[in-house]
Every structure is written in C-alpha cells, then in structure tokens.
Amino acid sequence: MDTSHLADHLGTIGSLAASFFVVATYTMRTMIPLRAFGMLANLVLMITAVPLHNVLQFGLHAGLFCLNGYRLHQMLLLVREVKKSVNSDLSMDWLKPFMTERKCEAGDMLFYKNEKAESMFYIVSGRYRLVESGIELPVGAIVGELGMLSPSNERTQSLECIESGTVLSVSYRQVEQLYVQNPEFGFYFLRLASARLFQNIGKLEERLAERTAPATATPELA
C-alpha cells in the first residue's frame, strides 16, 4: 500500500472516529462532558489532517481544541471554587469571570426597594448602604443574590453608593445558564445561597436581641 492510499485509509478511520465523538456531543445533557467529547473530536481531526497535509483542517480544530479546553477549565474551576466557598467563608469570587464592571459615584442608586430584581452585585471598592436598614456593606460583599430565589423577584431594600467605587454585576439569567449547563454547579449554588440566607437570619436575630436587651433588663436597686 503506497503512502497516498495509507493516508486516505487513515483519513477515513479518523473521520469515522471523529464523527462518533461529534454525535456523542449531541447526546450530552451537561456542559463538562460536552466540552470533553468536543476536545476528543478536535484531537482526532487534527491527527487525521497530518497525513493528508490539510493545514486548514488542522488549524481550525487546533483552535477549537484550545477553546474547548479553556471553557472546560473555566467550568471545572467554577465548580471547585463553589465547593470551596460552601465549606469556608461563603465568598463568591468564583463568579468574577462572568461579571461586568460598573463604576459608581456617591449618590448613585444601584437599585430601589420593590423594583424587579434582575442581577446581583459584588462590591470591589467604595462604600454602599442599604437605605431602609442603614446597613453599610463592606468591600467583598455580595448583595442582591437572594432576589433570584424569592417568589416575587423584588428588591426588599434600596442600595445607595455613598462613596465612589466599583462593583461587579452578573444577571440572574447568566447564573441560571450556568445552573442549567452544570447541575453540580447548581447544587452547590443552592447550598451556598441557603447558607447565606441562614447567615442573614442569624445577623437579624442578633440585632433584634441587642435592641430588646435594654428594654427587658431589670433596673438596679439604688
């Protein structure tokens, strides 16, 4: 068998193998295995392009291989960081790559009470205050994430910028897409949101106890 026939034979086998992986990607219901099978298909097509000297095919699938690899790495990192957050400090740093930067000036209102909630915010710099409760949020805080889980999707308080700074925002739709693409991410996100909800309830209980303690204290006898 000469070189040309061997190349054609290898090309046929490679095409069949690549077709198998491409078809397999359409059966995947979640993003991580889909990306993995996509990379396998790209790799096979790159290998078959070598004996055929098909530079265009090799270059195309080399680029797609790198893109699929980057997206797979991003999703695996996201799941790992969510797991870490659930077991540690409830940080949401793992959402940063999916967020959009927004500059705020003193006096700007990021959202108002009772308006429709569509996004959550991560505070990078500056000072921000929940108007109705007077609570000032520190740098690194997440605000507005529980609106996605509430039945009415309405804001319970207004958020005002009191010192110029930067926030990162992510829409609920983006979070929902990540949830659908990867059930493992969705599971850990729900655990994280539930933990933050109980944390907020605990803070409210502490403040209520502080306010009622002076009223119920027994006056000392003179």
Secondary structure by P-SEA (a helix, b strand, c coil): ccaaaaaaaaaaaaaaaaaaaaaaaaaccccaaaaaaaaaaaaaaaaaaaaacaaaaaaaaaaaaaaaaaaaaaaaaaaaaaaaaaacccccccccccbbbbbbccccccccccccccbbbbbcbbbbbcccccccccccccccccccccccccccbbbbbcccbbbbbbcaaaaaaaaaacaaaaaaaaaaaaaaaaaaaaaaaaaaaaaacccccccccc
